[in-house]
């Protein structure tokens, strides 16, 4: 049984191209590190831009072990990653979520939905562990001697204002 095109797209990274007129297109990023995607105004580019400020052959993008890389092809208006203009004919690493600007066109690397984790990333785990280690953990008071009486007990629940990773809940039982 073959997968539907929608399911196949779920497993691919994409370049989202936001044109100057506000329209957007999505193009799959090739999985092969040898493949190069050429971008510009000419019709023989892999991604054709309708942007008068983009050069005919403006830039190239390829996959690398670090993520994606972009190279400016000596374009008239240059290529920017974020607010930084990159050097012509030099591969520059682009991280997911960074903006690449060619003329008035913006490109974003959108990682495959299947590769995005719902589990804390290693840096987040490390920061949480450091925060938990730096914060003194309050120890609960020793349990009081309990005695059984005929009147019902009252229950009070108080959330802790702890900065630890795990929320703490104190439950106090008050006997009349």
Secondary structure, 3 states (H helix, E strand, C coil): CCCCHHHHHHCCCEEEEECCCCCEEEEECCCCCCCEEEEECCCCCCEECCCCCCCCCCEEEEEECCEEEEEECCCCCCEEECCEECCECCCEEECCCCEEEECCEEEEEECCHHHCCCCCCHHHHHHHHHHHHHCCCCCCCCCCCCCCCCCCCEEEEEECCCCCCCCCEEEEEECC
